[in-house]
C-alpha cells in the first residue's frame, strides 16, 4: 500500500512547515547574561524588556532568519517560519499569545470577541476596532472574514491551501449589527475558534484562486499592522519592513526592520561584524559571546587560584566584536521526539515499541541537552502541551519509567529471544568510509563506541557522563548501557535479527542530532536491539524518509500549540485507507493511531468548556504515550543573541513578539 501524506488537516501552514524538522543546537555548554532557574516558569521567556518611553523612535534593526519567505501567504504548503514572522508584523493578529502561551484578544483589532450563542448552533461575535483599516484605507470588515473562510474551508479546489481545520466547521460568516461587527456561525461546535482568522488577509487576496495561489508569492502589497513590506533583495538575502503610515495603534519604534537570511553557523561572525542585531544562535556561539564579555583580569586576581581555575583573558581578534552582546535563553515552544515507525516490521508490535521506549532514559537525554545551557533539564511529559502552558501534565506514566529489565521482558514476550551474541561493533579510527549500496542514496554508518568518537574527548565519555548516575539508582553508565561495555546479546525471532534502521540527517549542522541518536542506540544495544544508523542528505531527510515512511527510528521536532485539539490531532490521527489504495496518514508519520485517540481529540475540539476540553486532550495524550510510537524527549532550547542596546527582543518562548515595541534604547 502506498503512503499519502496530505497537508489539508493542519490549520496554520507555518506550523506544519516550520515544525517538521527543527534543527537541534550544538550540544555544548554556554554562558550568558540571563540565568535560568530551576523552575519551569523561569524558562518561559527571556527578553530585554523596556518600557516604550525608554526606546528610541528611530533606527534600523537587522534580525537573522533562516531564509527569505517562499510565499507571504501562510496558508500555503510552502510557507515557512519567515512567512509567519512577516505576517505577524504586517497583518491582523486577532489573538496573540502571552508568556504562558494563552490566547489573548488583541485590542488593536478587536474590542470584543465572544461566543454569544451555543444552541442550536455556536455563534461567535467579533466587534472590530473601528480604526482598523488596510494600508489602502479600506476598512477591515466582515467581507474580509467571509473571503478567508471561503478560501480555506476546503470546498473549492481552485484554492491550493495547506489546511482547512476549523474553517470547514463554519456554516456562514456575515455582517453583524453594523459595519464593525462580524458574526460567525458554526455548523459544528468548535472549541479553538480563537485560532481562526489569524493572520487575516483582505478580500482582494482571498477572493479568487489565482489571487490566493499566486498574488503573494513575490511580495505583499497590503498591510494592516505596525509594519508593511518594502524592498526585497534576494541577492543579498534581505527583506525590509518599514512603518505602516496608516497604522492606528502604538507607532512602531523602528524605522526599518530588516530580515536577513544568515546560516546559523555564520551568525556569530555576522554579529561580531555588525551585520546583525538579533539572531537565534547555537550554544557554541553563545559560549563565545560569554567569553568575549568576561571582565578583564587585574593583577593579582588569580594569585591564589590553581592554574586550571584562572579566568581566561578577554576575547581578542574576531571575537572582540562580540563584546556588547547579550544572550537570552528560554525553552522554545517545540519539542524533540523519537519516532517509531509502526507500519511494518518489529515495531508494528506494540510490545517491541514499548520495549524500545523503556530502554532509553529521557531524563539523561534532557540533562545532556539542557543542563549545560542553564535551562530546566526535565524530560517533556506530554505530546500536546509544553512546560509553562496551563494544564501541562506529565502523562508518561502511561508508558512507564525507564527500565532495561522491563524492556528485555517485553522483547521476550514478543518472541525476540537472546542469541549467542556478536562481537562489539568497532571500526578503526581511520577506517575508510563504507561505499554506498547500489540503488540507495543513504550513507550507512555503524555506531562507534564513545572512546573512538573524537568529538567526545579523549577520556571516552560524553561531556555530562562524568559522575552522572543516568538511572538515578546507583547504576553506572556501563550498567545502564550508556557507556562502554553495554552491548547485550542480539535478539532473534524466526531466524531474523532484531535490527532497526535509525535515519538521521548527515549534514554538519545535524551532528548534535546524531549525538542524541548515538546515546539512544547505546541504550538499545544494552537490551539486545541493534540499530543501523543511516545518514541521509538534510534536504531529503524529512520528505524522502520520514514523511514517506522509509525509517524505523527517527528524531525530529514538532511545535507546541495554543490549540492542541486542532493542531495535535493530525499528528496522532489513526491512518486511514484511501479510495485509491494509498494510506492517508495526515501528519502521523509513525503510522500508529487508535480510534479512541481520534474520538478524544474530536470531542475536545467540540467542547466549548475550556477545562473539559483540556481534560479530553490530556486523556488523549495518555493514550498516545501508551501506544509508544512517538516519545517526547525534551523541550527545545531557544538561545537568542542581541546587542545590549536592543530593547524588547530576545528569547520570546511561548509568547508572541510585539514588533511595534522592538527597537533600540535611547
C-alpha angles and dihedrals in degrees: 000000000000122000125241121189109187117184095208097108103058115090108213112040091205090063090053097046098038095041105052098080115010108181116238118234121244109280101238136119119266140185125213149164097264122062117211114212130218097264123087091233089061090066102048096096140355117182135148092256119197134160115256090246089066094051121089119243093230144046144094118253124195117212123189120236131176095239141343112266119275087207137005091217105092091194092069123094095242095052112122141191092282090052087056093047092053091047091052091054100043109025136061113279105191094190126026127193123247126216090283094048094255118147113248126189110252107229091199087073108016131046088185141352120185145153099252097175136030102170136088084359135355114258128185121199118204118196107202125215101254090221093060110116138157118248091263090059096257112139120244104249145163088275089070091050091048094050092050092049093051092048094050104035093090099238099108118062090198088080111075097209131172094213146359104187110144095007089071089062095057116104099188144346118210145161115271129213092317142359091284097057127083121189119198118190120195125214088206126023114266121196096190096056090129088069093062127096093023112152097023120207126198122259091252091062096045103034099090137026092242092053092046095046103039116011095078100045099094102024148348113243097187140051141182100179139077091280137038131203114264129168125351124201112191092181091059094034095236136133120187125209118194134189116288105233091206095053110127100192131073107326115252110257093215125071089207136014108197120197110203125190107229125163111243094242090056098049098090090056091046091051091048091049094050095249094119135041100182127025139158105234143186121257091251089061090046089054091052090052091050092051091048091054098048112122116257117264121245127213111280095017092117099032094111097035126095112253092249091055097050113122114253119248118259114274120275133185118020094355092058086082089063092069112109094036126119127208119218121197134195141142109271120232090249137077138209118232139187107234120206115198106224097178095101144341126042093331092061084078110082090212091061092047091050090048091054091047094050094045092064125073110226092184091058091050093048090051091047093054105032110026096068088055094055091246127130104279101207120133114245113258101193141059094201107041134030131216112290096031116114112260095021110159133175104239096168091112086080085073100033136241124292107286122158090191092056089046091055091049092051091051091049091049089053090055099259106134130187115263128202092284132241135242118275113274105247131154126193112262091244097041116147114250115265112252117249117260116251112264094015122097090195124112107225115207131176117222116256122216113257095255089060094050107092097202091060094064135250097287092068094239131115113244096264099035095087107102092350119140098203096187097043088226102092095267118136124237087254092054090048093050093245098114142023119335097020096124112125125192111282118251127236136194123186088349094305123120118234101242128149130201108234106197117202134163115262103210123115090249091058095056091106090054089054091050090057089046091052091054091051091048092054090053090052091048088060092062097041100264113131122207129204108207108216113192115202136179113283093232092058099034096099105028099039099037117015099036093040094048097244097142143066097205129016139164121222140135139248128200122240120241139208086219106050096161087066104029101038096046099077090048091061103025117132109257113249130205112246126217092255093056096258124124115246106213100165101198096328097113093169087067090219122120143131137220089239093057090050092049092051092051091046091050091048092051091056097042110102094189103091096210093049091047091051091050090054091050091050090050089053089050092055090053091049088055090050091052088060098207102112114040115189110216109180143333110262120252120241117208119180127179120207136172110259089242092061117102132202097009133100135086102354094184110185095350131096114244116245098220097188089064096051114104146100127303115254 
